[in-house]
Amino acid sequence: MLSVAARSGPFAPYLSAVAHAVPGPLKPLAPGLAPAAAKLPTLEPKRPLLCRESLNGQAARGGLVATASLNAPASVRYVHNDVTVPDFSDYRRQDVLDNTKSSQPSSETRKAFSYFITATTCVASAYAAKNVVTQFISSMSASADVLAMSKIEIKLSDIPEGKNMAFKWRGKPLFVRHRTQKEIDQEAQVTLTELRDPQHDLDRVKKPEWVILIGVCTHLGCVPIANAGDFGGYYCPCHGSHYDASGRIRKGPAPYNLEVPYYEFPSEDLVIVG
């Protein structure tokens, strides 16, 4: 009991020793009394009792919380009760302002609002990403001056019948030939089995009187001469390739016919190539 009193800390003044008689097999039961002159010494505390009242006003911030136990020394803990919590009432919905009221009835409305905000953000992000990708791809496309050179307009009334005129288009020679009726009939009667690259004359023209070709030999890229050769069409003097008035290879080392570009007739007197 004295050891308990010695370890009791601030509770030592309230503890006292008590003696009891315990019956045994060798001695009769007799009440035991403590000597009247014997007095247990009390353990005087070396410092005042730590409590809220004794340390009030001595803390640096806020109040104190003092704890004590029989087997542990007394401890003091500061309480940070001066921290101000922000008020978010202006940002909260009216349905959830009251913390004593259940927010379950308004859950569907709040979910719908959250879904709407999420969907709007996704659509806006997708639209912004589409614009970025479009601008990036557009930056790699041809410039305005290059696009302007991609097409050429030719006035057909400046080309007399039976003549061929050469133009520069996309850095290549472009042949525009105004054929006579004799040339049209002659090319239409050619048998396809006689051709190295079989192709009917009507498949190479949109109007029988006008033949539009790229003036590059299909052998090694030379420029043929118009109104020359054994077939009255085009002749490449570099290696002796002969083309007829429809631009089809008839003789020589060239493997294919002259290329026909894309063109259209917006009017009877105008053709746009490209």
Rosetta constraint file for C-alpha pairs under 8 A:
AtomPair CA 1 CA 5 HARMONIC 6.27 0.50
AtomPair CA 1 CA 17 HARMONIC 6.33 0.50
AtomPair CA 2 CA 6 HARMONIC 6.07 0.50
AtomPair CA 2 CA 17 HARMONIC 7.44 0.50
AtomPair CA 3 CA 7 HARMONIC 6.26 0.50
AtomPair CA 4 CA 8 HARMONIC 5.94 0.50
AtomPair CA 5 CA 9 HARMONIC 7.72 0.50
AtomPair CA 5 CA 11 HARMONIC 7.88 0.50
AtomPair CA 5 CA 12 HARMONIC 5.28 0.50
AtomPair CA 5 CA 15 HARMONIC 6.38 0.50
AtomPair CA 5 CA 16 HARMONIC 7.96 0.50
AtomPair CA 5 CA 43 HARMONIC 7.46 0.50
AtomPair CA 6 CA 12 HARMONIC 7.01 0.50
AtomPair CA 6 CA 43 HARMONIC 6.58 0.50
AtomPair CA 7 CA 12 HARMONIC 7.96 0.50
AtomPair CA 7 CA 70 HARMONIC 6.74 0.50
AtomPair CA 7 CA 71 HARMONIC 6.64 0.50
AtomPair CA 8 CA 12 HARMONIC 5.33 0.50
AtomPair CA 8 CA 69 HARMONIC 7.65 0.50
AtomPair CA 8 CA 70 HARMONIC 4.91 0.50
AtomPair CA 8 CA 71 HARMONIC 6.93 0.50
AtomPair CA 9 CA 45 HARMONIC 7.22 0.50
AtomPair CA 9 CA 70 HARMONIC 7.01 0.50
AtomPair CA 9 CA 73 HARMONIC 7.05 0.50
AtomPair CA 9 CA 74 HARMONIC 7.89 0.50
AtomPair CA 10 CA 45 HARMONIC 6.70 0.50
AtomPair CA 10 CA 49 HARMONIC 6.19 0.50
AtomPair CA 11 CA 15 HARMONIC 6.98 0.50
AtomPair CA 11 CA 70 HARMONIC 7.83 0.50
AtomPair CA 12 CA 42 HARMONIC 7.04 0.50
AtomPair CA 12 CA 43 HARMONIC 6.20 0.50
AtomPair CA 12 CA 44 HARMONIC 7.86 0.50
AtomPair CA 13 CA 42 HARMONIC 6.54 0.50
AtomPair CA 13 CA 43 HARMONIC 7.20 0.50
AtomPair CA 13 CA 44 HARMONIC 7.88 0.50
AtomPair CA 16 CA 40 HARMONIC 7.73 0.50
AtomPair CA 17 CA 40 HARMONIC 7.36 0.50
AtomPair CA 18 CA 34 HARMONIC 8.00 0.50
AtomPair CA 19 CA 32 HARMONIC 7.01 0.50
AtomPair CA 19 CA 33 HARMONIC 7.01 0.50
AtomPair CA 19 CA 34 HARMONIC 6.57 0.50
AtomPair CA 20 CA 31 HARMONIC 7.58 0.50
AtomPair CA 20 CA 32 HARMONIC 6.23 0.50
AtomPair CA 20 CA 33 HARMONIC 7.93 0.50
AtomPair CA 21 CA 29 HARMONIC 7.56 0.50
AtomPair CA 21 CA 30 HARMONIC 6.85 0.50
AtomPair CA 21 CA 31 HARMONIC 5.66 0.50
AtomPair CA 21 CA 32 HARMONIC 5.27 0.50
AtomPair CA 22 CA 29 HARMONIC 7.41 0.50
AtomPair CA 23 CA 27 HARMONIC 7.47 0.50
AtomPair CA 23 CA 28 HARMONIC 7.00 0.50
AtomPair CA 23 CA 29 HARMONIC 5.24 0.50
AtomPair CA 23 CA 30 HARMONIC 7.93 0.50
AtomPair CA 24 CA 28 HARMONIC 7.16 0.50
AtomPair CA 24 CA 29 HARMONIC 7.38 0.50
AtomPair CA 34 CA 38 HARMONIC 7.57 0.50
AtomPair CA 45 CA 49 HARMONIC 7.91 0.50
AtomPair CA 49 CA 54 HARMONIC 7.42 0.50
AtomPair CA 50 CA 54 HARMONIC 6.35 0.50
AtomPair CA 50 CA 55 HARMONIC 6.93 0.50
AtomPair CA 50 CA 66 HARMONIC 6.57 0.50
AtomPair CA 50 CA 74 HARMONIC 7.30 0.50
AtomPair CA 50 CA 76 HARMONIC 7.84 0.50
AtomPair CA 51 CA 55 HARMONIC 6.24 0.50
AtomPair CA 51 CA 65 HARMONIC 7.64 0.50
AtomPair CA 51 CA 66 HARMONIC 5.44 0.50
AtomPair CA 51 CA 67 HARMONIC 7.99 0.50
AtomPair CA 52 CA 56 HARMONIC 5.66 0.50
AtomPair CA 52 CA 63 HARMONIC 7.81 0.50
AtomPair CA 52 CA 64 HARMONIC 6.10 0.50
AtomPair CA 52 CA 65 HARMONIC 6.60 0.50
AtomPair CA 52 CA 66 HARMONIC 6.51 0.50
AtomPair CA 55 CA 59 HARMONIC 7.20 0.50
AtomPair CA 55 CA 64 HARMONIC 7.55 0.50
AtomPair CA 56 CA 63 HARMONIC 7.08 0.50
AtomPair CA 56 CA 64 HARMONIC 7.51 0.50
AtomPair CA 57 CA 63 HARMONIC 7.70 0.50
AtomPair CA 59 CA 63 HARMONIC 6.44 0.50
AtomPair CA 59 CA 64 HARMONIC 6.88 0.50
AtomPair CA 59 CA 78 HARMONIC 7.42 0.50
AtomPair CA 61 CA 78 HARMONIC 7.41 0.50
AtomPair CA 61 CA 79 HARMONIC 7.62 0.50
AtomPair CA 61 CA 80 HARMONIC 6.80 0.50
AtomPair CA 61 CA 82 HARMONIC 7.61 0.50
AtomPair CA 62 CA 78 HARMONIC 7.04 0.50
AtomPair CA 62 CA 79 HARMONIC 5.86 0.50
AtomPair CA 62 CA 80 HARMONIC 5.86 0.50
AtomPair CA 62 CA 81 HARMONIC 5.90 0.50
AtomPair CA 62 CA 82 HARMONIC 6.38 0.50
AtomPair CA 63 CA 78 HARMONIC 6.47 0.50
AtomPair CA 63 CA 79 HARMONIC 5.77 0.50
AtomPair CA 63 CA 80 HARMONIC 7.83 0.50
AtomPair CA 63 CA 81 HARMONIC 7.73 0.50
AtomPair CA 64 CA 76 HARMONIC 6.70 0.50
AtomPair CA 64 CA 77 HARMONIC 5.91 0.50
AtomPair CA 64 CA 78 HARMONIC 4.97 0.50
AtomPair CA 64 CA 79 HARMONIC 5.83 0.50
AtomPair CA 65 CA 76 HARMONIC 5.85 0.50
AtomPair CA 65 CA 77 HARMONIC 5.30 0.50
AtomPair CA 65 CA 78 HARMONIC 6.44 0.50
AtomPair CA 65 CA 79 HARMONIC 6.93 0.50
AtomPair CA 66 CA 74 HARMONIC 7.19 0.50
AtomPair CA 66 CA 75 HARMONIC 5.85 0.50
AtomPair CA 66 CA 76 HARMONIC 4.67 0.50
AtomPair CA 66 CA 77 HARMONIC 6.54 0.50
AtomPair CA 67 CA 74 HARMONIC 5.73 0.50
AtomPair CA 67 CA 75 HARMONIC 5.48 0.50
AtomPair CA 67 CA 76 HARMONIC 6.60 0.50
AtomPair CA 68 CA 72 HARMONIC 6.91 0.50
AtomPair CA 68 CA 73 HARMONIC 6.35 0.50
AtomPair CA 68 CA 74 HARMONIC 4.41 0.50
AtomPair CA 68 CA 75 HARMONIC 6.61 0.50
AtomPair CA 69 CA 73 HARMONIC 6.79 0.50
AtomPair CA 69 CA 74 HARMONIC 6.94 0.50
AtomPair CA 88 CA 92 HARMONIC 6.42 0.50
AtomPair CA 89 CA 93 HARMONIC 7.99 0.50
AtomPair CA 89 CA 97 HARMONIC 6.77 0.50
AtomPair CA 92 CA 96 HARMONIC 6.86 0.50
AtomPair CA 92 CA 97 HARMONIC 6.58 0.50
AtomPair CA 93 CA 97 HARMONIC 6.56 0.50
AtomPair CA 95 CA 103 HARMONIC 6.68 0.50
AtomPair CA 95 CA 106 HARMONIC 6.51 0.50
AtomPair CA 96 CA 101 HARMONIC 7.59 0.50
AtomPair CA 96 CA 102 HARMONIC 7.86 0.50
AtomPair CA 96 CA 103 HARMONIC 5.82 0.50
AtomPair CA 103 CA 107 HARMONIC 6.50 0.50
AtomPair CA 106 CA 110 HARMONIC 6.33 0.50
AtomPair CA 107 CA 111 HARMONIC 6.01 0.50
AtomPair CA 108 CA 112 HARMONIC 6.15 0.50
AtomPair CA 109 CA 113 HARMONIC 6.33 0.50
AtomPair CA 110 CA 114 HARMONIC 6.22 0.50
AtomPair CA 111 CA 115 HARMONIC 6.09 0.50
AtomPair CA 112 CA 116 HARMONIC 6.09 0.50
AtomPair CA 113 CA 117 HARMONIC 6.24 0.50
AtomPair CA 114 CA 118 HARMONIC 6.15 0.50
AtomPair CA 115 CA 119 HARMONIC 6.03 0.50
AtomPair CA 116 CA 120 HARMONIC 6.05 0.50
AtomPair CA 117 CA 121 HARMONIC 6.13 0.50
AtomPair CA 118 CA 122 HARMONIC 6.24 0.50
AtomPair CA 119 CA 123 HARMONIC 6.20 0.50
AtomPair CA 120 CA 124 HARMONIC 6.10 0.50
AtomPair CA 121 CA 125 HARMONIC 6.03 0.50
AtomPair CA 122 CA 126 HARMONIC 6.09 0.50
AtomPair CA 123 CA 127 HARMONIC 6.13 0.50
AtomPair CA 124 CA 128 HARMONIC 6.16 0.50
AtomPair CA 125 CA 129 HARMONIC 6.06 0.50
AtomPair CA 126 CA 130 HARMONIC 6.06 0.50
AtomPair CA 127 CA 131 HARMONIC 6.30 0.50
AtomPair CA 128 CA 132 HARMONIC 6.28 0.50
AtomPair CA 129 CA 133 HARMONIC 6.18 0.50
AtomPair CA 130 CA 134 HARMONIC 6.01 0.50
AtomPair CA 131 CA 135 HARMONIC 6.06 0.50
AtomPair CA 132 CA 136 HARMONIC 6.11 0.50
AtomPair CA 133 CA 137 HARMONIC 6.15 0.50
AtomPair CA 134 CA 138 HARMONIC 5.98 0.50
AtomPair CA 135 CA 139 HARMONIC 6.07 0.50
AtomPair CA 136 CA 140 HARMONIC 6.93 0.50
AtomPair CA 137 CA 141 HARMONIC 6.76 0.50
AtomPair CA 142 CA 146 HARMONIC 5.95 0.50
AtomPair CA 142 CA 147 HARMONIC 6.35 0.50
AtomPair CA 143 CA 147 HARMONIC 6.26 0.50
AtomPair CA 144 CA 148 HARMONIC 6.09 0.50
AtomPair CA 145 CA 149 HARMONIC 6.45 0.50
AtomPair CA 146 CA 150 HARMONIC 6.41 0.50
AtomPair CA 147 CA 151 HARMONIC 7.47 0.50
AtomPair CA 149 CA 169 HARMONIC 7.32 0.50
AtomPair CA 149 CA 170 HARMONIC 6.46 0.50
AtomPair CA 150 CA 169 HARMONIC 7.37 0.50
AtomPair CA 150 CA 170 HARMONIC 6.19 0.50
AtomPair CA 150 CA 274 HARMONIC 6.00 0.50
AtomPair CA 151 CA 169 HARMONIC 7.52 0.50
AtomPair CA 151 CA 272 HARMONIC 6.69 0.50
AtomPair CA 151 CA 273 HARMONIC 5.56 0.50
AtomPair CA 151 CA 274 HARMONIC 4.57 0.50
AtomPair CA 152 CA 169 HARMONIC 6.82 0.50
AtomPair CA 152 CA 272 HARMONIC 5.65 0.50
AtomPair CA 152 CA 273 HARMONIC 5.37 0.50
AtomPair CA 152 CA 274 HARMONIC 6.81 0.50
AtomPair CA 153 CA 270 HARMONIC 6.91 0.50
AtomPair CA 153 CA 271 HARMONIC 5.82 0.50
AtomPair CA 153 CA 272 HARMONIC 4.54 0.50
AtomPair CA 153 CA 273 HARMONIC 6.55 0.50
AtomPair CA 154 CA 270 HARMONIC 5.83 0.50
AtomPair CA 154 CA 271 HARMONIC 5.39 0.50
AtomPair CA 154 CA 272 HARMONIC 6.42 0.50
AtomPair CA 155 CA 159 HARMONIC 7.90 0.50
AtomPair CA 155 CA 269 HARMONIC 5.91 0.50
AtomPair CA 155 CA 270 HARMONIC 4.84 0.50
AtomPair CA 155 CA 271 HARMONIC 6.69 0.50
AtomPair CA 156 CA 269 HARMONIC 5.11 0.50
AtomPair CA 156 CA 270 HARMONIC 5.64 0.50
AtomPair CA 156 CA 271 HARMONIC 7.05 0.50
AtomPair CA 157 CA 269 HARMONIC 6.04 0.50
AtomPair CA 159 CA 163 HARMONIC 6.59 0.50
AtomPair CA 159 CA 164 HARMONIC 7.26 0.50
AtomPair CA 159 CA 165 HARMONIC 6.97 0.50
AtomPair CA 159 CA 177 HARMONIC 7.85 0.50
AtomPair CA 159 CA 178 HARMONIC 6.67 0.50
AtomPair CA 160 CA 178 HARMONIC 6.65 0.50
AtomPair CA 161 CA 178 HARMONIC 4.99 0.50
AtomPair CA 161 CA 179 HARMONIC 6.02 0.50
AtomPair CA 161 CA 180 HARMONIC 6.08 0.50
AtomPair CA 162 CA 177 HARMONIC 7.26 0.50
AtomPair CA 162 CA 178 HARMONIC 5.38 0.50
AtomPair CA 162 CA 179 HARMONIC 5.02 0.50
AtomPair CA 162 CA 180 HARMONIC 5.43 0.50
AtomPair CA 163 CA 177 HARMONIC 5.99 0.50
AtomPair CA 163 CA 178 HARMONIC 5.71 0.50
AtomPair CA 163 CA 179 HARMONIC 7.25 0.50
AtomPair CA 164 CA 175 HARMONIC 6.60 0.50
AtomPair CA 164 CA 176 HARMONIC 5.66 0.50
AtomPair CA 164 CA 177 HARMONIC 4.24 0.50
AtomPair CA 164 CA 178 HARMONIC 6.36 0.50
AtomPair CA 164 CA 226 HARMONIC 6.73 0.50
AtomPair CA 164 CA 227 HARMONIC 7.61 0.50
AtomPair CA 165 CA 175 HARMONIC 5.80 0.50
AtomPair CA 165 CA 176 HARMONIC 5.40 0.50
AtomPair CA 165 CA 177 HARMONIC 6.46 0.50
AtomPair CA 166 CA 173 HARMONIC 6.20 0.50
AtomPair CA 166 CA 174 HARMONIC 5.32 0.50
AtomPair CA 166 CA 175 HARMONIC 4.69 0.50
AtomPair CA 166 CA 176 HARMONIC 6.44 0.50
AtomPair CA 167 CA 173 HARMONIC 5.63 0.50
AtomPair CA 167 CA 174 HARMONIC 4.87 0.50
AtomPair CA 167 CA 175 HARMONIC 6.56 0.50
AtomPair CA 167 CA 176 HARMONIC 7.97 0.50
AtomPair CA 168 CA 172 HARMONIC 5.57 0.50
AtomPair CA 168 CA 173 HARMONIC 4.82 0.50
AtomPair CA 168 CA 174 HARMONIC 5.87 0.50
AtomPair CA 169 CA 173 HARMONIC 6.23 0.50
AtomPair CA 169 CA 174 HARMONIC 6.17 0.50
AtomPair CA 172 CA 214 HARMONIC 7.16 0.50
AtomPair CA 172 CA 215 HARMONIC 7.23 0.50
AtomPair CA 172 CA 216 HARMONIC 7.53 0.50
AtomPair CA 173 CA 214 HARMONIC 6.08 0.50
AtomPair CA 173 CA 215 HARMONIC 5.06 0.50
AtomPair CA 173 CA 216 HARMONIC 7.08 0.50
AtomPair CA 173 CA 223 HARMONIC 7.69 0.50
AtomPair CA 174 CA 212 HARMONIC 7.32 0.50
AtomPair CA 174 CA 213 HARMONIC 5.97 0.50
AtomPair CA 174 CA 214 HARMONIC 4.72 0.50
AtomPair CA 174 CA 215 HARMONIC 5.43 0.50
AtomPair CA 175 CA 211 HARMONIC 7.86 0.50
AtomPair CA 175 CA 212 HARMONIC 5.66 0.50
AtomPair CA 175 CA 213 HARMONIC 5.08 0.50
AtomPair CA 175 CA 214 HARMONIC 5.99 0.50
AtomPair CA 175 CA 215 HARMONIC 5.82 0.50
AtomPair CA 176 CA 210 HARMONIC 7.05 0.50
AtomPair CA 176 CA 211 HARMONIC 5.85 0.50
AtomPair CA 176 CA 212 HARMONIC 4.61 0.50
AtomPair CA 176 CA 213 HARMONIC 6.61 0.50
AtomPair CA 177 CA 210 HARMONIC 5.75 0.50
AtomPair CA 177 CA 211 HARMONIC 5.09 0.50
AtomPair CA 177 CA 212 HARMONIC 6.39 0.50
AtomPair CA 178 CA 209 HARMONIC 5.71 0.50
AtomPair CA 178 CA 210 HARMONIC 5.04 0.50
AtomPair CA 178 CA 211 HARMONIC 6.74 0.50
AtomPair CA 179 CA 183 HARMONIC 5.99 0.50
AtomPair CA 179 CA 184 HARMONIC 6.63 0.50
AtomPair CA 179 CA 208 HARMONIC 7.77 0.50
AtomPair CA 179 CA 209 HARMONIC 4.89 0.50
AtomPair CA 179 CA 210 HARMONIC 6.13 0.50
AtomPair CA 179 CA 211 HARMONIC 7.33 0.50
AtomPair CA 179 CA 245 HARMONIC 7.86 0.50
AtomPair CA 180 CA 184 HARMONIC 6.38 0.50
AtomPair CA 180 CA 209 HARMONIC 6.64 0.50
AtomPair CA 181 CA 185 HARMONIC 6.23 0.50
AtomPair CA 181 CA 209 HARMONIC 7.39 0.50
AtomPair CA 182 CA 186 HARMONIC 6.07 0.50
AtomPair CA 183 CA 187 HARMONIC 6.14 0.50
AtomPair CA 183 CA 245 HARMONIC 6.85 0.50
AtomPair CA 184 CA 188 HARMONIC 6.22 0.50
AtomPair CA 184 CA 208 HARMONIC 6.49 0.50
AtomPair CA 184 CA 209 HARMONIC 6.92 0.50
AtomPair CA 185 CA 189 HARMONIC 6.43 0.50
AtomPair CA 186 CA 190 HARMONIC 7.00 0.50
AtomPair CA 187 CA 201 HARMONIC 6.28 0.50
AtomPair CA 187 CA 244 HARMONIC 7.73 0.50
AtomPair CA 187 CA 245 HARMONIC 7.02 0.50
AtomPair CA 187 CA 246 HARMONIC 6.74 0.50
AtomPair CA 188 CA 200 HARMONIC 7.34 0.50
AtomPair CA 188 CA 201 HARMONIC 5.84 0.50
AtomPair CA 188 CA 202 HARMONIC 7.52 0.50
AtomPair CA 190 CA 194 HARMONIC 7.65 0.50
AtomPair CA 191 CA 195 HARMONIC 7.42 0.50
AtomPair CA 192 CA 198 HARMONIC 5.24 0.50
AtomPair CA 192 CA 199 HARMONIC 6.62 0.50
AtomPair CA 192 CA 200 HARMONIC 6.89 0.50
AtomPair CA 193 CA 198 HARMONIC 6.91 0.50
AtomPair CA 194 CA 198 HARMONIC 7.83 0.50
AtomPair CA 195 CA 199 HARMONIC 7.78 0.50
AtomPair CA 195 CA 248 HARMONIC 7.76 0.50
AtomPair CA 195 CA 249 HARMONIC 7.15 0.50
AtomPair CA 195 CA 250 HARMONIC 6.29 0.50
AtomPair CA 196 CA 249 HARMONIC 6.73 0.50
AtomPair CA 196 CA 250 HARMONIC 6.94 0.50
AtomPair CA 196 CA 255 HARMONIC 7.15 0.50
AtomPair CA 196 CA 256 HARMONIC 7.34 0.50
AtomPair CA 197 CA 248 HARMONIC 7.30 0.50
AtomPair CA 197 CA 249 HARMONIC 6.98 0.50
AtomPair CA 197 CA 255 HARMONIC 7.26 0.50
AtomPair CA 197 CA 256 HARMONIC 5.62 0.50
AtomPair CA 197 CA 257 HARMONIC 6.34 0.50
AtomPair CA 199 CA 203 HARMONIC 6.75 0.50
AtomPair CA 199 CA 204 HARMONIC 7.61 0.50
AtomPair CA 199 CA 248 HARMONIC 7.76 0.50
AtomPair CA 200 CA 204 HARMONIC 6.98 0.50
AtomPair CA 201 CA 205 HARMONIC 6.78 0.50
AtomPair CA 201 CA 246 HARMONIC 6.27 0.50
AtomPair CA 202 CA 206 HARMONIC 7.31 0.50
AtomPair CA 202 CA 208 HARMONIC 7.02 0.50
AtomPair CA 204 CA 211 HARMONIC 7.73 0.50
AtomPair CA 204 CA 246 HARMONIC 7.38 0.50
AtomPair CA 204 CA 260 HARMONIC 6.90 0.50
AtomPair CA 205 CA 210 HARMONIC 6.92 0.50
AtomPair CA 205 CA 211 HARMONIC 5.95 0.50
AtomPair CA 205 CA 212 HARMONIC 7.58 0.50
AtomPair CA 206 CA 210 HARMONIC 7.66 0.50
AtomPair CA 207 CA 211 HARMONIC 7.77 0.50
AtomPair CA 211 CA 246 HARMONIC 6.64 0.50
AtomPair CA 212 CA 260 HARMONIC 6.39 0.50
AtomPair CA 212 CA 261 HARMONIC 7.30 0.50
AtomPair CA 213 CA 247 HARMONIC 7.12 0.50
AtomPair CA 213 CA 258 HARMONIC 6.40 0.50
AtomPair CA 213 CA 259 HARMONIC 5.85 0.50
AtomPair CA 213 CA 260 HARMONIC 4.80 0.50
AtomPair CA 213 CA 261 HARMONIC 6.48 0.50
AtomPair CA 214 CA 258 HARMONIC 6.46 0.50
AtomPair CA 214 CA 259 HARMONIC 5.50 0.50
AtomPair CA 214 CA 260 HARMONIC 6.23 0.50
AtomPair CA 214 CA 261 HARMONIC 6.78 0.50
AtomPair CA 215 CA 223 HARMONIC 5.71 0.50
AtomPair CA 215 CA 224 HARMONIC 6.41 0.50
AtomPair CA 215 CA 258 HARMONIC 7.11 0.50
AtomPair CA 215 CA 259 HARMONIC 7.98 0.50
AtomPair CA 216 CA 221 HARMONIC 5.20 0.50
AtomPair CA 216 CA 222 HARMONIC 5.63 0.50
AtomPair CA 216 CA 223 HARMONIC 5.01 0.50
AtomPair CA 216 CA 224 HARMONIC 6.80 0.50
AtomPair CA 216 CA 258 HARMONIC 6.98 0.50
AtomPair CA 216 CA 259 HARMONIC 7.93 0.50
AtomPair CA 217 CA 221 HARMONIC 4.76 0.50
AtomPair CA 217 CA 222 HARMONIC 5.09 0.50
AtomPair CA 217 CA 223 HARMONIC 5.90 0.50
AtomPair CA 217 CA 224 HARMONIC 6.32 0.50
AtomPair CA 217 CA 236 HARMONIC 7.00 0.50
AtomPair CA 217 CA 254 HARMONIC 7.10 0.50
AtomPair CA 217 CA 258 HARMONIC 6.61 0.50
AtomPair CA 218 CA 222 HARMONIC 7.96 0.50
AtomPair CA 218 CA 254 HARMONIC 5.47 0.50
AtomPair CA 218 CA 255 HARMONIC 6.54 0.50
AtomPair CA 218 CA 256 HARMONIC 5.88 0.50
AtomPair CA 218 CA 257 HARMONIC 6.95 0.50
AtomPair CA 218 CA 258 HARMONIC 6.50 0.50
AtomPair CA 219 CA 253 HARMONIC 6.47 0.50
AtomPair CA 219 CA 254 HARMONIC 4.27 0.50
AtomPair CA 219 CA 255 HARMONIC 6.46 0.50
AtomPair CA 219 CA 256 HARMONIC 7.87 0.50
AtomPair CA 222 CA 236 HARMONIC 6.94 0.50
AtomPair CA 222 CA 238 HARMONIC 7.12 0.50
AtomPair CA 223 CA 236 HARMONIC 6.56 0.50
AtomPair CA 224 CA 234 HARMONIC 5.81 0.50
AtomPair CA 224 CA 235 HARMONIC 5.04 0.50
AtomPair CA 224 CA 236 HARMONIC 4.13 0.50
AtomPair CA 224 CA 237 HARMONIC 7.08 0.50
AtomPair CA 225 CA 234 HARMONIC 5.36 0.50
AtomPair CA 225 CA 235 HARMONIC 5.06 0.50
AtomPair CA 225 CA 236 HARMONIC 6.08 0.50
AtomPair CA 225 CA 237 HARMONIC 7.72 0.50
AtomPair CA 226 CA 233 HARMONIC 6.12 0.50
AtomPair CA 226 CA 234 HARMONIC 4.56 0.50
AtomPair CA 226 CA 235 HARMONIC 6.64 0.50
AtomPair CA 227 CA 232 HARMONIC 5.36 0.50
AtomPair CA 227 CA 233 HARMONIC 4.99 0.50
AtomPair CA 227 CA 234 HARMONIC 5.68 0.50
AtomPair CA 227 CA 235 HARMONIC 7.77 0.50
AtomPair CA 228 CA 232 HARMONIC 5.23 0.50
AtomPair CA 228 CA 233 HARMONIC 5.75 0.50
AtomPair CA 228 CA 234 HARMONIC 5.25 0.50
AtomPair CA 228 CA 235 HARMONIC 5.38 0.50
AtomPair CA 229 CA 233 HARMONIC 6.44 0.50
AtomPair CA 229 CA 234 HARMONIC 5.94 0.50
AtomPair CA 229 CA 235 HARMONIC 4.78 0.50
AtomPair CA 229 CA 242 HARMONIC 5.57 0.50
AtomPair CA 229 CA 243 HARMONIC 7.22 0.50
AtomPair CA 230 CA 242 HARMONIC 6.56 0.50
AtomPair CA 231 CA 242 HARMONIC 6.96 0.50
AtomPair CA 231 CA 243 HARMONIC 6.55 0.50
AtomPair CA 231 CA 244 HARMONIC 4.98 0.50
AtomPair CA 231 CA 245 HARMONIC 7.33 0.50
AtomPair CA 231 CA 250 HARMONIC 7.81 0.50
AtomPair CA 232 CA 243 HARMONIC 7.78 0.50
AtomPair CA 232 CA 244 HARMONIC 5.94 0.50
AtomPair CA 232 CA 245 HARMONIC 6.32 0.50
AtomPair CA 233 CA 242 HARMONIC 7.59 0.50
AtomPair CA 233 CA 243 HARMONIC 5.45 0.50
AtomPair CA 233 CA 244 HARMONIC 4.11 0.50
AtomPair CA 233 CA 245 HARMONIC 4.00 0.50
AtomPair CA 233 CA 246 HARMONIC 7.19 0.50
AtomPair CA 233 CA 247 HARMONIC 6.89 0.50
AtomPair CA 234 CA 242 HARMONIC 6.07 0.50
AtomPair CA 234 CA 243 HARMONIC 4.89 0.50
AtomPair CA 234 CA 244 HARMONIC 6.25 0.50
AtomPair CA 234 CA 245 HARMONIC 7.05 0.50
AtomPair CA 234 CA 247 HARMONIC 7.09 0.50
AtomPair CA 235 CA 240 HARMONIC 6.95 0.50
AtomPair CA 235 CA 241 HARMONIC 5.87 0.50
AtomPair CA 235 CA 242 HARMONIC 4.76 0.50
AtomPair CA 235 CA 243 HARMONIC 6.14 0.50
AtomPair CA 236 CA 240 HARMONIC 5.49 0.50
AtomPair CA 236 CA 241 HARMONIC 5.13 0.50
AtomPair CA 236 CA 242 HARMONIC 6.58 0.50
AtomPair CA 237 CA 241 HARMONIC 7.20 0.50
AtomPair CA 239 CA 252 HARMONIC 7.26 0.50
AtomPair CA 239 CA 253 HARMONIC 7.10 0.50
AtomPair CA 240 CA 251 HARMONIC 7.79 0.50
AtomPair CA 240 CA 252 HARMONIC 5.44 0.50
AtomPair CA 240 CA 253 HARMONIC 7.30 0.50
AtomPair CA 241 CA 249 HARMONIC 7.25 0.50
AtomPair CA 241 CA 250 HARMONIC 7.74 0.50
AtomPair CA 241 CA 251 HARMONIC 5.63 0.50
AtomPair CA 241 CA 252 HARMONIC 4.02 0.50
AtomPair CA 241 CA 253 HARMONIC 5.95 0.50
AtomPair CA 241 CA 254 HARMONIC 5.90 0.50
AtomPair CA 242 CA 249 HARMONIC 6.05 0.50
AtomPair CA 242 CA 250 HARMONIC 5.67 0.50
AtomPair CA 242 CA 251 HARMONIC 4.93 0.50
AtomPair CA 242 CA 252 HARMONIC 6.05 0.50
AtomPair CA 243 CA 247 HARMONIC 5.30 0.50
AtomPair CA 243 CA 248 HARMONIC 5.18 0.50
AtomPair CA 243 CA 249 HARMONIC 4.53 0.50
AtomPair CA 243 CA 250 HARMONIC 5.47 0.50
AtomPair CA 243 CA 251 HARMONIC 7.09 0.50
AtomPair CA 243 CA 257 HARMONIC 7.72 0.50
AtomPair CA 244 CA 248 HARMONIC 5.59 0.50
AtomPair CA 244 CA 249 HARMONIC 6.81 0.50
AtomPair CA 244 CA 250 HARMONIC 6.75 0.50
AtomPair CA 247 CA 257 HARMONIC 5.99 0.50
AtomPair CA 247 CA 258 HARMONIC 5.25 0.50
AtomPair CA 248 CA 256 HARMONIC 7.52 0.50
AtomPair CA 248 CA 257 HARMONIC 4.47 0.50
AtomPair CA 248 CA 258 HARMONIC 6.31 0.50
AtomPair CA 249 CA 254 HARMONIC 6.81 0.50
AtomPair CA 249 CA 255 HARMONIC 7.41 0.50
AtomPair CA 249 CA 256 HARMONIC 6.31 0.50
AtomPair CA 249 CA 257 HARMONIC 5.04 0.50
AtomPair CA 249 CA 258 HARMONIC 7.47 0.50
AtomPair CA 261 CA 273 HARMONIC 7.08 0.50
AtomPair CA 261 CA 274 HARMONIC 7.07 0.50
AtomPair CA 262 CA 273 HARMONIC 6.02 0.50
AtomPair CA 262 CA 274 HARMONIC 5.55 0.50
AtomPair CA 263 CA 271 HARMONIC 6.86 0.50
AtomPair CA 263 CA 272 HARMONIC 5.53 0.50
AtomPair CA 263 CA 273 HARMONIC 4.20 0.50
AtomPair CA 263 CA 274 HARMONIC 5.79 0.50
AtomPair CA 264 CA 271 HARMONIC 5.76 0.50
AtomPair CA 264 CA 272 HARMONIC 5.52 0.50
AtomPair CA 264 CA 273 HARMONIC 6.66 0.50
AtomPair CA 265 CA 269 HARMONIC 8.00 0.50
AtomPair CA 265 CA 270 HARMONIC 5.99 0.50
AtomPair CA 265 CA 271 HARMONIC 4.56 0.50
AtomPair CA 265 CA 272 HARMONIC 6.42 0.50
AtomPair CA 266 CA 270 HARMONIC 6.30 0.50
AtomPair CA 266 CA 271 HARMONIC 6.43 0.50
AtomPair CA 266 CA 272 HARMONIC 7.40 0.50
AtomPair CA 267 CA 271 HARMONIC 7.27 0.50
